Amino acid sequence: MTTILYGIPNCDTVKRARAYLAAQAAEVQFHDFKKAGVPADRLAAWVASAGWQRVLNRQGTTWRKLDESVQAAVVDAASAQALMLAQASVIKRPVVEWPDGAITVGFDQAEFSRRLSPAAS
């Protein structure tokens, strides 16, 4: 399995993650939410692995711009996933699917380094 990084190319956190992975000469496939959309089956796997509260970015501009009634309607995994499918920008980025099947949400350099080390394989 290839490492797949999901995100939006102009997101600063995605840029940092991609730059870090490139500097480590990691083979990574990039999935652009804006061009390719959010794969519903993968979103369900991310929510199952990390929890919808972790995958949904309530700190971002997109979330803050949503109507309060839309925000209030997000009460569980199903409602969160429906919103994330409709508005990919509310997904915390990047989401990375690692070759071992693990999923990480957000960029943590120490975690990325650990996952890229030979002992992690």
Sequence and secondary structure as in RCSB ss.txt:
>XXXX:A:sequence
MTTILYGIPNCDTVKRARAYLAAQAAEVQFHDFKKAGVPADRLAAWVASAGWQRVLNRQGTTWRKLDESVQAAVV
DAASAQALMLAQASVIKRPVVEWPDGAITVGFDQAEFSRRLSPAAS
>XXXX:A:secstr
  EEEEE TT HHHHHHHHHHHHTT  EEEEEHHHH   HHHHHHHHHHH HHHHB SSSHHHHHS HHHHHT  
SHHHHHHHHHH GGGB S EEE TTS EEES  HHHHHHHHSGGG 
